[in-house]
């Protein structure tokens, strides 16, 4: 069967020092007011500015994964990190459906094990359910699903198209759910692929 209009989701297990990164994220939370974009409850940092040595290992992994993804979709320009931010969701906190405008790729890295599902929405979901609803589909798969849920583990890195709508289900544990999200976009000609627009060296 020909698989038309595929939407690739890149998933990779990393091996980063999570305890150190969690401590660093909590230290930023302690001195930074939350912004509110897609988050319902919880705390979300503004886009990180300046140098963050404790996150350099993650930055490198994101750029490496982004380069692999870029080749898969035959995107002709190098990609760089344009923004990156921290999410800390407590009990019942969640993120509403949204996408990431002005980015080629988006993604998240997960620092904790008590992760809620990230739910990706098929761009055709508004019409699929009319004829392919619960009453006629026996088993859902990548061919017939209006949504797709992924439950990430700690040290998981996910990349997906910035235009793909997604949401995050509520955290139903009493422990903080900590992730770091980011966007990748076309590098400016004067910027290296590695630095992107964040001044990361």
TASULJO-V616726 format. One record per helix or strand of 2 or more residues. SS is the DSSP state (@ for helix, = for strand). FROM is the first residue (numbers start at 1). TO is the last residue. Records with the same first field share a line. If there is no record, write none. Layout:
SS = FROM-TO / FROM-TO
This chain:
= = 10-13 / 39-40 / 43-44 / 79-89 / 94-98 / 105-110 / 118-121 / 147-150 / 156-161 / 166-168 / 177-186
@ = 18-29 / 53-72 / 125-131
